[in-house]
Amino acid sequence: MTVISHGNILAVFFQASEAELQEGRAWYSNAFEVAKAISMRYDLPGGIDTVAAVIAALSPNNRWERNVRDAESLIQVYTMGGQVDALKVSSYSQNKEKAVRILKGEAPLDVLGGNKVRAFYHCIANHSDLSVCIDGHAFSIWSGQRVTTTKTPKISDKLYAKISEDYRIAATVINQVTGACYTARQIQAITWVVWRNLHKGEMK
């Protein structure tokens, strides 16, 4: 594979409108508030951290709005002592099983698998400014070409680390140029918003 730098990320970022900057910059903080609100409604042990982990567990191939609805429905049924097996979610059955294990008290990082899902959990829970969620769209932005999610190549641990580092480098460069204080996950979210709008109707 051709060595690709953080330059493609910068190229997408600097196409952002003010509205796109605001939407992307707030994306993970809004997700944190969603997790916080759910945790307060159901008084879950582990609070926001547990909710973020449940959301992350159910996230693969699940749109954000449905992801949140599925997570809250599962949490509601579980906390009320209902039959979680009968609840349908828009994710794979093994992902629902992972979410239930987390609700039963298992440590999220002992349950969640895959760099992307684990990073998504960290980003929602606001654990670290260094975590970056690299999905198919983030890969496309980094590579500089639109690759449909069904054709995104398997991202090895080494490649995931490389792409994540390039997002962190991009954040550093952008902050130096703009005088802002963007985190790497905010750069990922902003560029995702821009990429979505550039390829509206094409993203799958």
KOLLO-421849 format. One record per atom (N, C-alpha, C): residue number from 1; residue in one letter; atom name; x, z, y. Coordinates in steps of 0.05 Angstrom, whole numbers, plus 5000, padded with zeros to 4 digits. Layout:
// KOLLO-421849
NUM,A,CA,X,Z,Y
...
***
This chain:
// KOLLO-421849
1,M,N,5017,5000,4976
1,M,CA,5000,5000,5000
1,M,C,5018,5000,5025
2,T,N,5010,4984,5045
2,T,CA,5024,4984,5070
2,T,C,5023,5011,5083
3,V,N,5046,5020,5094
3,V,CA,5047,5046,5107
3,V,C,5030,5044,5133
4,I,N,5011,5061,5137
4,I,CA,4994,5060,5160
4,I,C,4998,5086,5176
5,S,N,5001,5084,5201
5,S,CA,5006,5108,5218
5,S,C,4980,5118,5229
6,H,N,4982,5137,5248
6,H,CA,4959,5147,5261
6,H,C,4948,5128,5283
7,G,N,4961,5106,5286
7,G,CA,4954,5087,5307
7,G,C,4925,5077,5305
8,N,N,4916,5072,5280
8,N,CA,4889,5062,5277
8,N,C,4868,5083,5286
9,I,N,4874,5108,5281
9,I,CA,4857,5130,5290
9,I,C,4855,5130,5320
10,L,N,4878,5127,5333
10,L,CA,4879,5127,5362
10,L,C,4863,5103,5373
11,A,N,4865,5080,5360
11,A,CA,4851,5056,5369
11,A,C,4821,5060,5369
12,V,N,4811,5074,5349
12,V,CA,4782,5080,5348
12,V,C,4774,5101,5368
13,F,N,4790,5122,5369
13,F,CA,4784,5144,5388
13,F,C,4781,5135,5416
14,F,N,4799,5118,5426
14,F,CA,4799,5110,5454
14,F,C,4778,5088,5460
15,Q,N,4761,5082,5441
15,Q,CA,4737,5066,5446
15,Q,C,4713,5084,5451
16,A,N,4716,5110,5448
16,A,CA,4693,5129,5450
16,A,C,4682,5130,5478
17,S,N,4655,5129,5479
17,S,CA,4641,5134,5504
17,S,C,4640,5164,5509
18,E,N,4632,5172,5532
18,E,CA,4629,5201,5538
18,E,C,4609,5214,5519
19,A,N,4587,5200,5514
19,A,CA,4567,5211,5496
19,A,C,4578,5214,5467
20,E,N,4594,5194,5459
20,E,CA,4606,5196,5432
20,E,C,4626,5218,5430
21,L,N,4641,5222,5452
21,L,CA,4660,5244,5452
21,L,C,4646,5271,5450
22,Q,N,4624,5274,5464
22,Q,CA,4609,5299,5463
22,Q,C,4596,5304,5436
23,E,N,4585,5282,5425
23,E,CA,4572,5285,5398
23,E,C,4592,5293,5377
24,G,N,4614,5279,5376
24,G,CA,4634,5284,5356
24,G,C,4648,5311,5359
25,R,N,4654,5318,5384
25,R,CA,4667,5343,5389
25,R,C,4650,5367,5380
26,A,N,4624,5364,5383
26,A,CA,4605,5386,5376
26,A,C,4596,5386,5347
27,W,N,4604,5365,5332
27,W,CA,4591,5362,5306
27,W,C,4596,5386,5288
28,Y,N,4620,5395,5284
28,Y,CA,4626,5417,5266
28,Y,C,4617,5444,5277
29,S,N,4618,5447,5304
29,S,CA,4608,5472,5315
29,S,C,4577,5474,5312
30,N,N,4564,5451,5313
30,N,CA,4535,5450,5308
30,N,C,4530,5456,5278
31,A,N,4546,5445,5261
31,A,CA,4543,5451,5232
31,A,C,4547,5481,5226
32,F,N,4566,5493,5240
32,F,CA,4571,5522,5238
32,F,C,4546,5537,5246
33,E,N,4533,5529,5268
33,E,CA,4509,5543,5277
33,E,C,4486,5539,5258
34,V,N,4484,5516,5245
34,V,CA,4464,5511,5224
34,V,C,4468,5531,5201
35,A,N,4493,5533,5192
35,A,CA,4499,5551,5170
35,A,C,4494,5580,5178
36,K,N,4500,5587,5203
36,K,CA,4495,5614,5213
36,K,C,4465,5620,5213
37,A,N,4449,5601,5223
37,A,CA,4420,5606,5224
37,A,C,4408,5610,5196
38,I,N,4417,5594,5177
38,I,CA,4407,5597,5150
38,I,C,4416,5624,5138
39,S,N,4441,5631,5143
39,S,CA,4450,5657,5132
39,S,C,4435,5680,5143
40,M,N,4427,5679,5168
40,M,CA,4412,5700,5181
40,M,C,4383,5701,5171
41,R,N,4372,5678,5164
41,R,CA,4344,5678,5154
41,R,C,4342,5691,5127
42,Y,N,4363,5688,5111
42,Y,CA,4361,5698,5083
42,Y,C,4380,5721,5077
43,D,N,4395,5730,5098
43,D,CA,4412,5754,5095
43,D,C,4429,5753,5070
44,L,N,4444,5730,5068
44,L,CA,4460,5726,5044
44,L,C,4486,5741,5044
45,P,N,4494,5752,5021
45,P,CA,4521,5763,5019
45,P,C,4541,5741,5024
46,G,N,4560,5746,5040
46,G,CA,4580,5725,5046
46,G,C,4572,5710,5071
47,G,N,4547,5712,5080
47,G,CA,4537,5701,5105
47,G,C,4543,5671,5108
48,I,N,4554,5665,5131
48,I,CA,4559,5637,5138
48,I,C,4577,5623,5118
49,D,N,4596,5638,5108
49,D,CA,4616,5627,5089
49,D,C,4601,5617,5064
50,T,N,4582,5633,5054
50,T,CA,4567,5625,5030
50,T,C,4550,5601,5035
51,V,N,4537,5600,5058
51,V,CA,4520,5577,5065
51,V,C,4537,5552,5068
52,A,N,4560,5554,5081
52,A,CA,4577,5531,5084
52,A,C,4586,5520,5057
53,A,N,4592,5538,5039
53,A,CA,4601,5530,5012
53,A,C,4578,5517,4997
54,V,N,4554,5527,5000
54,V,CA,4531,5515,4986
54,V,C,4526,5487,4997
55,I,N,4527,5484,5024
55,I,CA,4524,5458,5036
55,I,C,4545,5439,5026
56,A,N,4570,5448,5025
56,A,CA,4592,5431,5016
56,A,C,4588,5423,4987
57,A,N,4579,5441,4970
57,A,CA,4575,5435,4942
57,A,C,4555,5413,4938
58,L,N,4534,5413,4955
58,L,CA,4513,5393,4952
58,L,C,4518,5368,4969
59,S,N,4541,5366,4982
59,S,CA,4545,5344,5001
59,S,C,4552,5316,4989
60,P,N,4565,5314,4966
60,P,CA,4572,5287,4956
60,P,C,4548,5268,4954
61,N,N,4550,5245,4966
61,N,CA,4529,5224,4966
61,N,C,4503,5235,4977
62,N,N,4504,5253,4997
62,N,CA,4480,5265,5008
62,N,C,4482,5263,5038
63,R,N,4462,5251,5051
63,R,CA,4461,5250,5080
63,R,C,4459,5278,5092
64,W,N,4471,5282,5115
64,W,CA,4473,5309,5127
64,W,C,4446,5323,5129
65,E,N,4426,5310,5140
65,E,CA,4400,5322,5144
65,E,C,4388,5331,5117
66,R,N,4390,5314,5097
66,R,CA,4379,5321,5071
66,R,C,4397,5343,5058
67,N,N,4423,5341,5063
67,N,CA,4442,5360,5052
67,N,C,4434,5389,5061
68,V,N,4428,5391,5087
68,V,CA,4421,5417,5098
68,V,C,4394,5427,5086
69,R,N,4374,5408,5084
69,R,CA,4348,5416,5073
69,R,C,4351,5425,5044
70,D,N,4367,5410,5029
70,D,CA,4372,5418,5001
70,D,C,4385,5445,4999
71,A,N,4405,5450,5016
71,A,CA,4419,5476,5015
71,A,C,4400,5499,5022
72,E,N,4384,5495,5042
72,E,CA,4365,5517,5050
72,E,C,4344,5521,5028
73,S,N,4334,5499,5017
73,S,CA,4313,5501,4996
73,S,C,4324,5516,4972
74,L,N,4349,5510,4964
74,L,CA,4361,5523,4941
74,L,C,4366,5553,4948
75,I,N,4375,5559,4971
75,I,CA,4380,5587,4979
75,I,C,4354,5602,4980
76,Q,N,4333,5590,4991
76,Q,CA,4307,5603,4992
76,Q,C,4296,5609,4964
77,V,N,4296,5589,4947
77,V,CA,4286,5593,4920
77,V,C,4303,5615,4906
78,Y,N,4329,5614,4909
78,Y,CA,4347,5633,4895
78,Y,C,4341,5661,4905
79,T,N,4340,5665,4932
79,T,CA,4337,5692,4943
79,T,C,4309,5703,4937
80,M,N,4289,5686,4932
80,M,CA,4262,5695,4925
80,M,C,4259,5699,4895
81,G,N,4280,5694,4880
81,G,CA,4278,5697,4851
81,G,C,4263,5675,4837
82,G,N,4262,5652,4849
82,G,CA,4248,5629,4837
82,G,C,4265,5614,4817
83,Q,N,4254,5593,4805
83,Q,CA,4268,5578,4785
83,Q,C,4284,5556,4798
84,V,N,4310,5560,4801
84,V,CA,4327,5540,4814
84,V,C,4330,5515,4797
85,D,N,4326,5518,4771
85,D,CA,4328,5495,4753
85,D,C,4307,5474,4760
86,A,N,4284,5483,4769
86,A,CA,4262,5465,4775
86,A,C,4264,5452,4802
87,L,N,4283,5460,4818
87,L,CA,4286,5449,4845
87,L,C,4302,5424,4844
88,K,N,4291,5403,4856
88,K,CA,4306,5377,4857
88,K,C,4321,5375,4883
89,V,N,4346,5366,4881
89,V,CA,4363,5361,4905
89,V,C,4374,5333,4903
90,S,N,4382,5323,4926
90,S,CA,4393,5296,4928
90,S,C,4423,5295,4923
91,S,N,4431,5308,4901
91,S,CA,4459,5308,4893
91,S,C,4460,5310,4863
92,Y,N,4483,5308,4852
92,Y,CA,4486,5309,4823
92,Y,C,4480,5337,4812
93,S,N,4470,5339,4788
93,S,CA,4463,5364,4776
93,S,C,4486,5384,4775
94,Q,N,4510,5374,4770
94,Q,CA,4533,5392,4769
94,Q,C,4539,5404,4796
95,N,N,4532,5389,4817
95,N,CA,4537,5400,4844
95,N,C,4517,5423,4850
96,K,N,4492,5420,4841
96,K,CA,4473,5441,4844
96,K,C,4482,5466,4828
97,E,N,4493,5461,4805
97,E,CA,4503,5484,4788
97,E,C,4525,5498,4803
98,K,N,4543,5483,4816
98,K,CA,4564,5496,4832
98,K,C,4553,5512,4855
99,A,N,4533,5502,4868
99,A,CA,4520,5516,4890
99,A,C,4508,5542,4880
100,V,N,4495,5542,4857
100,V,CA,4483,5566,4846
100,V,C,4504,5586,4839
101,R,N,4526,5577,4827
101,R,CA,4548,5595,4821
101,R,C,4559,5609,4845
102,I,N,4560,5595,4868
102,I,CA,4569,5607,4893
102,I,C,4549,5628,4902
103,L,N,4523,5621,4900
103,L,CA,4502,5640,4907
103,L,C,4503,5666,4890
104,K,N,4512,5662,4865
104,K,CA,4514,5685,4847
104,K,C,4540,5702,4852
105,G,N,4556,5693,4871
105,G,CA,4579,5709,4879
105,G,C,4606,5699,4872
106,E,N,4608,5676,4859
106,E,CA,4635,5665,4853
106,E,C,4648,5656,4879
107,A,N,4674,5658,4881
107,A,CA,4689,5650,4905
107,A,C,4687,5620,4908
108,P,N,4680,5611,4932
108,P,CA,4676,5582,4937
108,P,C,4700,5565,4927
109,L,N,4724,5573,4933
109,L,CA,4747,5556,4925
109,L,C,4753,5557,4896
110,D,N,4740,5576,4881
110,D,CA,4742,5576,4852
110,D,C,4722,5557,4840
111,V,N,4703,5548,4856
111,V,CA,4681,5531,4846
111,V,C,4682,5503,4857
112,L,N,4687,5500,4883
112,L,CA,4687,5474,4895
112,L,C,4711,5457,4886
113,G,N,4706,5432,4879
113,G,CA,4727,5414,4870
113,G,C,4731,5391,4889
114,G,N,4755,5380,4890
114,G,CA,4760,5357,4906
114,G,C,4769,5364,4934
115,N,N,4789,5350,4944
115,N,CA,4799,5355,4971
115,N,C,4778,5352,4993
116,K,N,4762,5331,4991
116,K,CA,4742,5326,5012
116,K,C,4721,5348,5013
117,V,N,4710,5357,4991
117,V,CA,4690,5377,4990
117,V,C,4701,5404,5000
118,R,N,4725,5410,4991
118,R,CA,4737,5436,4999
118,R,C,4743,5436,5029
119,A,N,4752,5413,5039
119,A,CA,4757,5410,5068
119,A,C,4731,5412,5084
120,F,N,4710,5400,5074
120,F,CA,4684,5401,5088
120,F,C,4675,5430,5090
121,Y,N,4678,5445,5069
121,Y,CA,4672,5473,5069
121,Y,C,4688,5488,5091
122,H,N,4714,5483,5091
122,H,CA,4731,5496,5111
122,H,C,4723,5489,5139
123,C,N,4716,5463,5143
123,C,CA,4709,5454,5170
123,C,C,4683,5466,5180
124,I,N,4663,5467,5163
124,I,CA,4637,5478,5171
124,I,C,4640,5508,5176
125,A,N,4655,5522,5159
125,A,CA,4659,5551,5162
125,A,C,4679,5559,5184
126,N,N,4692,5538,5196
126,N,CA,4711,5543,5217
126,N,C,4734,5560,5209
127,H,N,4745,5554,5185
127,H,CA,4767,5570,5174
127,H,C,4794,5563,5187
128,S,N,4798,5537,5193
128,S,CA,4824,5529,5202
128,S,C,4822,5503,5219
129,D,N,4837,5502,5240
129,D,CA,4838,5477,5256
129,D,C,4853,5455,5242
130,L,N,4866,5461,5220
130,L,CA,4883,5441,5206
130,L,C,4867,5425,5185
131,S,N,4844,5436,5176
131,S,CA,4829,5422,5155
131,S,C,4816,5397,5166
132,V,N,4817,5375,5150
132,V,CA,4805,5350,5158
132,V,C,4790,5339,5134
133,C,N,4765,5332,5138
133,C,CA,4748,5321,5117
133,C,C,4752,5291,5116
134,I,N,4765,5281,5095
134,I,CA,4771,5253,5093
134,I,C,4751,5240,5073
135,D,N,4731,5227,5084
135,D,CA,4711,5213,5067
135,D,C,4717,5183,5069
136,G,N,4699,5167,5058
136,G,CA,4704,5138,5058
136,G,C,4706,5126,5086
137,H,N,4691,5137,5105
137,H,CA,4692,5127,5133
137,H,C,4718,5135,5146
138,A,N,4726,5160,5142
138,A,CA,4752,5169,5153
138,A,C,4775,5152,5142
139,F,N,4773,5145,5116
139,F,CA,4793,5127,5104
139,F,C,4793,5100,5118
140,S,N,4769,5089,5123
140,S,CA,4766,5063,5136
140,S,C,4779,5064,5164
141,I,N,4773,5085,5179
141,I,CA,4784,5088,5206
141,I,C,4815,5088,5204
142,W,N,4825,5104,5186
142,W,CA,4854,5107,5183
142,W,C,4867,5080,5175
143,S,N,4854,5065,5157
143,S,CA,4865,5040,5147
143,S,C,4861,5017,5166
144,G,N,4843,5020,5186
144,G,CA,4839,4999,5205
144,G,C,4821,4977,5196
145,Q,N,4807,4981,5174
145,Q,CA,4788,4961,5164
145,Q,C,4764,4974,5151
146,R,N,4741,4961,5154
146,R,CA,4717,4973,5143
146,R,C,4717,4969,5112
147,V,N,4716,4992,5099
147,V,CA,4714,4991,5069
147,V,C,4689,5006,5062
148,T,N,4671,4994,5048
148,T,CA,4646,5008,5041
148,T,C,4653,5031,5023
149,T,N,4636,5052,5024
149,T,CA,4643,5076,5009
149,T,C,4644,5071,4979
150,T,N,4629,5051,4970
150,T,CA,4629,5045,4941
150,T,C,4656,5032,4933
151,K,N,4671,5021,4953
151,K,CA,4696,5008,4947
151,K,C,4720,5023,4957
152,T,N,4715,5047,4967
152,T,CA,4738,5064,4976
152,T,C,4755,5071,4952
153,P,N,4781,5066,4953
153,P,CA,4798,5073,4930
153,P,C,4799,5103,4926
154,K,N,4806,5111,4902
154,K,CA,4810,5139,4896
154,K,C,4833,5150,4913
155,I,N,4827,5171,4928
155,I,CA,4848,5182,4946
155,I,C,4862,5205,4931
156,S,N,4887,5200,4925
156,S,CA,4903,5219,4910
156,S,C,4909,5243,4929
157,D,N,4919,5265,4917
157,D,CA,4926,5288,4933
157,D,C,4947,5281,4954
158,K,N,4966,5264,4946
158,K,CA,4988,5256,4964
158,K,C,4977,5240,4987
159,L,N,4959,5221,4981
159,L,CA,4948,5204,5002
159,L,C,4929,5220,5020
160,Y,N,4914,5238,5008
160,Y,CA,4896,5255,5024
160,Y,C,4913,5271,5044
161,A,N,4935,5282,5035
161,A,CA,4953,5298,5053
161,A,C,4964,5280,5075
162,K,N,4971,5256,5068
162,K,CA,4982,5237,5088
162,K,C,4961,5230,5109
163,I,N,4936,5224,5100
163,I,CA,4915,5216,5119
163,I,C,4908,5240,5137
164,S,N,4906,5264,5125
164,S,CA,4900,5288,5140
164,S,C,4921,5293,5161
165,E,N,4946,5290,5154
165,E,CA,4968,5294,5173
165,E,C,4966,5274,5195
166,D,N,4959,5249,5189
166,D,CA,4956,5229,5211
166,D,C,4934,5236,5230
167,Y,N,4913,5248,5220
167,Y,CA,4892,5257,5238
167,Y,C,4902,5280,5256
168,R,N,4918,5298,5244
168,R,CA,4930,5320,5260
168,R,C,4949,5309,5281
169,I,N,4965,5289,5273
169,I,CA,4984,5276,5293
169,I,C,4968,5263,5315
170,A,N,4946,5249,5307
170,A,CA,4930,5236,5327
170,A,C,4918,5256,5347
171,A,N,4910,5279,5337
171,A,CA,4899,5300,5354
171,A,C,4921,5309,5374
172,T,N,4945,5313,5365
172,T,CA,4967,5321,5382
172,T,C,4972,5301,5404
173,V,N,4973,5275,5396
173,V,CA,4978,5254,5416
173,V,C,4956,5252,5436
174,I,N,4931,5253,5427
174,I,CA,4908,5252,5445
174,I,C,4908,5275,5464
175,N,N,4914,5298,5455
175,N,CA,4915,5322,5472
175,N,C,4937,5319,5494
176,Q,N,4959,5308,5486
176,Q,CA,4981,5304,5505
176,Q,C,4973,5284,5526
177,V,N,4959,5263,5518
177,V,CA,4951,5242,5537
177,V,C,4928,5250,5555
178,T,N,4909,5264,5543
178,T,CA,4884,5270,5558
178,T,C,4884,5298,5570
179,G,N,4902,5316,5561
179,G,CA,4901,5343,5570
179,G,C,4879,5360,5557
180,A,N,4866,5348,5537
180,A,CA,4845,5363,5523
180,A,C,4856,5380,5501
181,C,N,4839,5394,5486
181,C,CA,4848,5411,5464
181,C,C,4831,5405,5439
182,Y,N,4832,5380,5431
182,Y,CA,4817,5372,5407
182,Y,C,4831,5382,5382
183,T,N,4815,5390,5362
183,T,CA,4826,5396,5335
183,T,C,4825,5370,5319
184,A,N,4839,5371,5297
184,A,CA,4840,5347,5279
184,A,C,4812,5341,5268
185,R,N,4796,5362,5262
185,R,CA,4770,5357,5251
185,R,C,4751,5345,5273
186,Q,N,4756,5352,5298
186,Q,CA,4741,5340,5320
186,Q,C,4748,5311,5323
187,I,N,4773,5304,5320
187,I,CA,4781,5276,5322
187,I,C,4769,5260,5299
188,Q,N,4768,5272,5275
188,Q,CA,4755,5259,5253
188,Q,C,4725,5254,5259
189,A,N,4712,5274,5270
189,A,CA,4683,5272,5276
189,A,C,4678,5252,5298
190,I,N,4694,5252,5319
190,I,CA,4690,5234,5341
190,I,C,4695,5205,5332
191,T,N,4716,5200,5317
191,T,CA,4721,5173,5308
191,T,C,4700,5164,5288
192,W,N,4689,5182,5273
192,W,CA,4666,5175,5255
192,W,C,4642,5166,5271
193,V,N,4636,5180,5293
193,V,CA,4613,5173,5310
193,V,C,4618,5145,5321
194,V,N,4642,5140,5331
194,V,CA,4648,5114,5343
194,V,C,4646,5092,5321
195,W,N,4658,5097,5298
195,W,CA,4658,5078,5276
195,W,C,4629,5072,5267
196,R,N,4613,5093,5265
196,R,CA,4584,5089,5258
196,R,C,4571,5071,5278
197,N,N,4576,5074,5303
197,N,CA,4562,5058,5323
197,N,C,4574,5029,5324
198,L,N,4599,5026,5319
198,L,CA,4611,5000,5318
198,L,C,4601,4983,5294
199,H,N,4595,4998,5272
199,H,CA,4586,4984,5248
199,H,C,4558,4991,5240
200,K,N,4541,4995,5260
200,K,CA,4513,5003,5256
200,K,C,4500,4982,5238
201,G,N,4486,4992,5217
201,G,CA,4473,4974,5199
201,G,C,4490,4964,5176
202,E,N,4517,4970,5178
202,E,CA,4535,4961,5157
202,E,C,4545,4984,5140
203,M,N,4543,5009,5151
203,M,CA,4555,5032,5137
203,M,C,4539,5041,5113
204,K,N,4551,5040,5090
204,K,CA,4539,5048,5065
204,K,C,4560,5063,5049
***
